[in-house]
């Protein structure tokens, strides 16, 4: 069975509110990060926030995650104010790898297509 409507709604709201909280941070490396997706646990008590990493190298990503971990309390507090909820999920941040995987798959398909056309 899929997620409840309540959890799906929570994910949708968090996807809107978290970027607003990030924008209020003073660190330019993290206040402009894009939120790609938010996935809540089944009971909605935890949420994984997937961020866009397009312009950050690996070292910058590690530093950004460290900064986000330090700012998590502020982000959760801003989220609480914006939503009016009694409690917000425990947020964890990670960079989204899906786009990278999709690009690699596209390259592989192109290579296969090219190899087939040459055969």
Residue pairs with C-beta under 8 A, 6 or more apart in sequence:
3 11
3 40
3 42
6 44
7 40
7 42
7 43
7 44
10 40
10 44
10 47
10 89
11 37
11 38
11 39
11 40
11 47
13 83
14 38
14 40
14 47
14 49
14 79
14 89
15 35
15 37
15 38
17 78
17 79
17 82
17 83
18 35
18 38
18 49
18 75
18 79
18 91
19 33
19 34
19 35
20 78
20 82
21 74
21 75
21 78
21 79
21 82
22 30
22 31
22 32
22 33
22 35
22 75
23 31
23 32
24 31
24 74
24 78
25 31
25 71
25 74
25 75
27 67
27 71
29 56
29 60
29 63
29 64
29 67
30 64
30 67
30 68
30 71
33 51
33 52
33 64
34 51
34 52
35 49
35 50
35 51
35 52
36 50
36 51
36 52
36 96
36 98
37 49
37 50
37 96
38 47
38 48
38 49
38 50
39 47
39 48
39 50
40 46
40 47
40 48
40 89
41 47
41 89
44 89
45 89
45 90
46 89
46 90
46 92
47 89
47 90
47 91
47 92
48 92
48 93
48 94
49 91
49 92
49 93
49 94
50 94
50 95
50 96
50 98
51 64
51 93
51 94
51 95
51 96
52 95
52 96
52 99
53 61
53 95
53 96
54 99
56 64
56 95
61 95
65 93
65 94
65 95
68 75
68 93
69 93
72 91
72 93
75 91
76 88
76 90
76 91
79 88
79 91
80 87
80 88
